[in-house]
């Protein structure tokens, strides 16, 4: 007897190699998943100009990165909301209100077509930096209480439709169902933090596992197994760091780290 529904994750048609260059831009959910890749020693850039919640702000980040000639192999764009804030004085969409008075801004909701257009511009910029870049779209499962829960669902629906439109127009762009996994597969408040809005660490770890199952190469999976025991030792806080036993363990561990560095040239502590 089945007591839950398991969300199918389509094969993206590409694989991420060990220590690959990755870019994560979007909501704080992008931060959470990006940090997991960092822990596993992928070369990751995560929201370099702060968390970006809407497709317009995600575009702004990639525009700034394009000047730096950043060239990721895979980019994850995590959509949080379709709500944006325009500065009345200029009409521009701001990425952060910087605690300025709300009276200076107009709040708007981007349409499906608006969101899709911003995403298309973002993807085009990424392809200019790297014609072979793989782009993965996700929708953050984090709900926005400030819009009301019905309003939050409408916002997510807009993002889901926009992501589906972009993927339909771009066969090389993939959608990873993080939103659906949390809401349809886990579907329980025990998978949320105390605020009942943000996914728990356990949930982030589960999403990470589902992602690695479908997106990592065999070589990357082998690397994770080799790195895991070394990571455990390096993260351990000993009671007696000056003891001979601990120093011997660290010497042995660093020798194995050096072996990994020879085997995987992009690997760095």
BELPE-V933747 format. One record per helix or strand. SS is the DSSP state (h for helix, s for strand). FROM is the first residue (numbers start at 1). LEN is the number of residues. If there is no record, write none. Layout:
BEGIN
SS/FROM/LEN
SS/FROM/LEN
END
This chain:
BEGIN
s/16/1
s/21/6
h/28/12
s/43/4
h/55/12
s/74/6
s/83/5
s/93/2
h/102/3
s/105/5
h/112/18
s/134/6
h/145/3
h/149/21
s/173/3
h/178/9
h/189/3
s/192/1
s/199/1
h/201/15
s/216/1
h/218/18
h/244/20
END
